[in-house]
């Protein structure tokens, strides 16, 4: 009996060891959690970080009518609130990723057990909160070390629990969906909905929401733009989870799974979408703004990460109409340009020598990206030049779309030199708000901005400044008469080095004529005579008061437009005439907010009185004659001689002025109605490339049709409320504008004349 007891195993030892191991392991786990929570196993976010997690949030550019025109971002992420999410999207997320989301406090016991068995790998078991914790503060850990993966999982658990204490379930869902990278430069649900379906999250249908949720497991693998079949299968799995969780029934499931995925794929980039040139101009402005406006901690704002909201004056519809107007007219004009240049020596350049052509081409090659990259790689100039004569595969721009072709880089430069460019801006004269901005024909291929960056010779559009100076200083009126005849300004007058004898564009003279008729027909000799009377400095002062910052030479020839000014400044100057003589600086921002909606700056445009209302109104009356009886009268019938016929046929009062520079290098049209002023420039980037005849190279052919198409679209959109009324007449008008009209515009016995001329 005694031997039997002696031979019995001592279970107490095993039980003691079991509890030692159990409590030792438990203590070790508790120690790991404690060390992790104290940050001794790696960085852990503070309470403040949990309240304000770091997140690269895109800065949004918001139009005056509430449309997002574009973004600046390191990551294309714009957060949305829970209320912006459709219920079926939230239910699909929970049903697929975390069925017990509303029952746990950050950690799902079953999922945790599964994760432990798989030694720290996710295995599809992480809760939504854990995934958010990883995305926000931890990131993926590719370590093969089992201990490190266990530590990672512990840190996720701790952060997840803290997040659950800090935020509501709804906030966690919104934060999670705002953090996910859905590939194709779409970070967060807002960008994903826009990129794949061109919708806001709220507009997503149930099957579209299922596609988005299906991507969460592996966005690259289930990318619907690349793998439609795979994405469809995954979408149907998500729909099946909705059935399992009683969100939809079997009949609905059978119907939804048969619907093919219909994408409206619109990947967002800085070089695509509307207002690309404006957005780049704004980017440069905001970079400087950020340097001058500091945060409370003294650091600079980051326009790519701080989630600013820039409210701009651009109207999305008017911007669209402006870009459409360019895209409708310039392809027709460009086709004619190619036709007339074909076979011509040194085309597209006109009247220059072979040596001058070579200089232009060499300058263009040296300014190219190819030259810069090869130079940085240590290539010699001889090697670089040789590379420009080797045929290579490339995509080139055309108005019919990109063309895949094989050509030498030198030939591609000459090809691009053929293209007519444009600059167009529309502005509200009474507020200074810029409503549309088109800096070129295609930002991807031509990045030079012809609105705010490029100054070009303005031609006869400068003449209203001369007339305004003469009317203000000499007390003249549009009804005064003057002789259109040969005129010579002697050497020495106004400091000219040689005598100056300007001629009219058609080399004819009309004799005695009113100022109204002289401006309407853009008569050069009359402008020169007015300049002779008031002097260049007075006209320059007038131009500067009208917002022109260009340094203008103090020479009489500026009367004919030998001055380079930007489209932006020209529209601002002409708007002053509409705004009763008050100049308002063109403005493109109304306010800037931080990511929390706090206003950082409210923009108020500068303004100043330049001339009295009577002078401003007299110039408006003069320019109304341009579109009624002069060089701009094509607005009344839509014809473009030698090219096409457009639909616009304006009958309402329009004040305007055409302009054509020497050799037809620049074509302009400035046009105004009571509540909108717009200016258009058209020409080649290189001034040596241009139409050979004024028939096609004049402003009335190159620029005016774009203005006409744009305004026609604006008038058809009644929501824009573009005025078709006449300009408001000053109550105390002191200048005679109602001239006696006769069939033959000559001097009458009771009309005043300017005998000195």
Protein Blocks (a to p, Z undefined) as FASTA:
>chain_A
ZZmmmmpccfklmmmmmmmmmmmmmmmmmmmmmmmmnopnoccddfklmmmccddddddd
ddfkopafbdcdfbdcddddfklpcfklmmmmmmmmommlmmmgoiafklmmmmmmnnop
anlmacfklmmmmmmmnopafbfbfklmmmmmmmmmmmmmmmmmmpcfklmmmmmmmmpc
gejhigcjklmmmmmnopafklpcfklmmmmmmmmmommlmomklmmmlmmmmmmmmmmm
mmmnomacfklmmmmmmpccddddddddfkgcehklmmmmmmmmmmmmmmmpccfkopac
dfklnopacddfbdfklmmmmmmmmmmmmmmmmmmmmmmmgopahiabehiafklmmmmm
mmmmmmpmklmmmmmnopafklmmmmmmcccddddddfkbpcdddddfklmmmmmmmpcc
dddddddfknopafbdcfbfblklmmcdfklmmccdekjmlmmmmmmmmmmmnopafkbc
cddddddddehiahiabdcddddfklpaebjadfklmmmnopaklmmmmmmmnopklmmm
mmmmnopabdcddbfklmnopaccdfklmmmmmmmmmnnopacdddfbfbdcdfkopafb
dcddddddfbdfklmmmmmmmmmmmmmmmmmlmmmnopaehiaccfbdcfbdcddddddd
ehhlaccdddddfkbccddddddfblkbccfbfklmpmklmmmmmmmmmmmmmmmmmmno
pafbdcdddfklcbdfbdcddfbdcddfkbccdfkZZ
